[in-house]
Amino acid sequence: MSTIFRATSLALAVSVALGSTSSYAAGEGNPAAEKDVEKIVVVGSRGAPRSVNDSPVPIDLIGGDELDRGGNTDMLELIKGSVPSFNVHSNPISDAASLVKPANLRGLSSDSTLILVNGKRRHRASVIALLGGGINDGAQGPDISVIPSSALKQVEVLRDGAAAQYGSDAIAGVMNFVLKDDADGGSLTARYGSYYEGDGDTMEISGNVGMALTKDGFANLSFQYKNADATSRSVQRPDAAGFIAAGVPNVGEPAQVWGSPEVNDDYTIFLNSGLDLGNDNEAYLFGNFSERDIRGGFYYRNPHNRGGVYSNDGGGSLLIGDVAQANGAERTCLPVPVSSNNVLTQQDYIDNIANNDNCFSFNELLPGGFTPNFGGNIVDTSITMGTRGELDNGVMYDVSGSIGFNESSYVIYDTLNASLGLDTPRDFNPGKHTQLEKTFNIDLNKDIEVDSIDALMVAGGFEWHAESFEVTAGDVASFEAGPFTDQGFGIGSNGFPGFKPQAAGVYSRQNYAFYVDMEAQVTEDFLLGAALRYEDYSTFGSDTNYKLTGQYHITDDFSLRGSISTGFRAPTVGQANYSNVQTALENGALVDSALLPATNPVAKQLGAQELTPEQSESYTLGAAWNVGALFVTLDYYNISVEDRVSQSTKYELTDADKVALKADGVPNVDSIQLVSFFTNDFDTTTSGIDFNANYATELLDGDATFSLAYNYNKTEVDNFTVVTGDFKVSRLENDLPNHRATFTWSQSWDQMSVLLRGNYYGEYQGVHVDYDATINDGDAAMTLDAELSYFVAEDIVLSVGAQNLFDQQATKINFTEQGAADCGGCVNNQWGGKYYETSPFGFNGGFYYVKATYNF
């Protein structure tokens, strides 16, 4: 393939991916031209690709080389290290949120940021983050973690509301992942790492290869395969320690693990391809297939007081099953009060249960209690194909179709269905969720000559989008009401009961949109843009949004820029129709809590209404300054969002509510104590400042680049009701640090390179599972990442590095000491955690790694 085609197809790939108009030409063998291509971005404008400093809206550009040197295998963590307004939490013991981690741009939920790949809308994950914390509570965003750094040429992060340009989900901004498009060469990397604590061992093999697709095309293939062991940052729970001291067998050490989950056989394959059709026209196809298995910890079930399994009176007496009663006879089993810390040694237990074949308690099967493990298999795949180019009349076109699929098959291990008695299985498949999306786009644009202005671009287009959310029933044992149900034993797989056939089904909707977009270079120094988008949904009607942008160059090196826009985020099909039963901690006790659709009769009785779209208004005002090798930007933003969608507070169920729930087919009603639903209940205003500075120079007989990025972000809840509750408001406003900053120094010589990155995290609200007892201010902290690379040969690079080099520890939970070492016996440490879950840089501590890369 010729250099001319590679450069031209690259420009077409980025400029027309979002409906851009201008073509790009590079002279053969012109390295300067190809270098310039690497600096252009397409998000934020449908006009010609432009450099970051010429954009009227703030954009971060993260190159593929920077991602490769990030020291992490998770794309979410890589971006967090480069974009201070992007936050990710580790989410231990968080149900499905541990399978697909939610992230936040500018303090908004993960589904408020639109994700693109090669400029095309990425499908969302099938996982709804029910325990994702206050900000992501109920969020359903795309699974960014399946995108490997080996597949990427660059990542473009538009930090500005863009729903008027790209549709729903772009309230906080847009992230565009641009895939590599080389037609030759490639790389192979092997990497191993581990935490300083000696756990979380991670092995990864990744690679990329570019191939010619006939003489006029390319096929670029990337892959990644990795495994990661679980971590534990736990202390022994005091109740479990008491059982061990009393001689109770089979108590875990620790009984409950707070840490990152185990990830097995995590592999992903990405293909990006293009074919020159001649006359400035091109066909393209790209897509992926990804799969992984995840297994993480859950709450410990105390063998004296876990409701529905061991006791139904808070540990006053054991819950005893009567086999004869289950078969229709009279009950003969006598009650056994819990009068010691080891019921196995109580004489009444020995007489009435241990030596009585008709009576049983689960202390016989699991004397030390049990801790379920929750996990699942995640499959993600997509394909996009289309054609783009220029018509004879000068109109640029891009016609494409996409299909995206994400499936989460849940598994819960080491638990039981108590209603089945001692014959219960220990592992269950509770069912699965599937998200399927189809998108069709037609984008047209044209540069029009107008005598009174320098340039005018007019674009228009059409988008059709359909999505479905499917619930598949679990295996029978995961939801079955066994013969001991009427004796008070819980129904279904404890911790995550299976989906009943009545709850299974496919929920779908369609929407279409028309847009018009214009950019006028009014004078050489003044750029003005406008966008208008009309969108119509089959479920809740239509929405129209606009955006105005402008940039004025006061001098050649200094410009002012700004935007004002409206936006919306449609509630997902999953949020509108999902129901689930989960184990939650409420008032110091584990209880079963049901999440209901807003249309459910019980939810309506509690005040739920059918979900409507979130509405937003945002504006930015900033400046860009470019002097020689120094480039500085400063931007203020303000985002107001009305009717935000989230999970309500949890309500206590009455007997009448339970009757209604049974009639509606909700599983395991008798064991459910609480209920919640999705709601549009609160409004927020998020404001902040982004500062970025980049400088390149010669230093220490080599080449050096420096970058400083700072973000101040503050969210305030303007209106809410008891449906949201005070504590969620506190989490929305305070969980994330207001101040985040990174400073990076990259130094290279002929045979060696060094990367140093300092990360600053301001104070945050420290939250642990036992909220009332442990909420406190998390400390501000600095961490340092470092990587040293040595070029053994022209094509072989060996690297060693560390994240959190000096092992900065997260803030410890605010427990009351009681003399026990490492807080193991603290007064209110009932749940075994050591650090706040909301630590913005995680809780695992320092991580070191080594890697070897072969370039060819």
Buried (B, 14 or more C-beta within 10 A) or exposed (E): BEBBBBBBBBBBBBBBBBBBBBBBEBEEEBEEBBEBBEBBBBBBBBBBBBBBBBBBBBBBBBBBBBBBBBBBBBBBBBBBBBBBBBBBBBBBBBBBBBBBBBBBBBBBBBBBBBBBBBBBBBBBBBBBBBBBBBBBBBBBBBBBBBBBBBBBBBBBBBBBBBBBBBBBBBBBBBBBBBBBBBBEEBBBBBBBBBBBBEBBBBBBBBBBBBBEBEEBBBBBBBBBBBBBBBBBBBBBBBBBBBBBEBEBEEBBEBBBBBBBBBBBEBBBBBBBBBBBBEEBBBBBBBBBBBBBBBBBBBBBBBBBBBBBBBBBBEBEBBBBBBBEBBEEEEEEBEEBBBEEBBBBEBEBBBEBBBEBEBBBBBBBBBBBBBBBBBBBBBBBBBBBBBBBBBEEEEBBBBBBBBBBBBBBBBBBBBBBBBBBBBEBEBBBBBBBBBBBBBBBBBBBBBBBEEEEBBBBBBBBBBBBBBBBBBBBBBBEBBBBBBBBBEBBBBBBBBBBBBBBBEBBBEBBBBBBBBBBBBBBBBEEBBBBBBBBBBBBBEBBEEBBBBBBBBBBBEEEBBBBBBBBBBBBBBBBBBBBBBBBBBBBBBEEBBBBBBBBBBBBBBBBBBBBBBBBBBBBBBBBBBBBBBEEEBBBBBBBBBBBBBBBBBBBBBBEBEEEBBEBBEEBBBBBBBBBBBBBBBBBBBBBBBBBBBBBBBBBEEEEEEBBBBBBBBBBBBBEBEEBEEBBBEBBBBBBBBBBBBBBBBBBBBBBEEEEBBBBBBBBBBBBBBBBBBEEBBBBEBBBBBBBBBBBBEBEEEEEBEBEBBBBBEBBBBBBBBBEEEEBEEBBBBEBBBBBBBBBBBBBBBBBBBBBBEBBBBBE
